[in-house]
Amino acid sequence: MASEIAAEILKNQYISEQDFARITHTTEKKHELLTQNIFVMLPQSMRVAFHSKPVERVARQLVGPVVASGRGCGGSLGAAAGAGDQ
């Protein structure tokens, strides 16, 4: 789940709050990912982006090769950050 979100953000710089909610499925999972400093909700635009540039760099290393190759997102960003990837 976190790797799917990361892949979309790497492609587009951010995702909409609606897409974030669709991917996470539950309010609890959405809250978990936002409180673990992986992703941040940008309140002015209601978009979700990486929490910081260092997080983006880690995501690019873990998920970026998958995005660049066009393969599915089976990466482990959430696991690397402690969120799990369910």
HELIX and SHEET records of a PDB file:
HELIX    1   1 ALA A    2  ASN A   12  1                                  11    
HELIX    2   2 GLU A   17  THR A   24  1                                   8    
HELIX    3   3 THR A   27  THR A   35  1                                   9    
HELIX    4   4 LYS A   53  LEU A   62  1                                  10    
HELIX    5   5 GLY A   64  SER A   69  1                                   6    
HELIX    6   6 LEU A   77  ALA A   81  1                                   5    
SHEET    1   A 3 ILE A  15  SER A  16  0                                        
SHEET    2   A 3 ARG A  47  PHE A  50 -1                                        
SHEET    3   A 3 PHE A  39  LEU A  42 -1                                        
END                                                                             
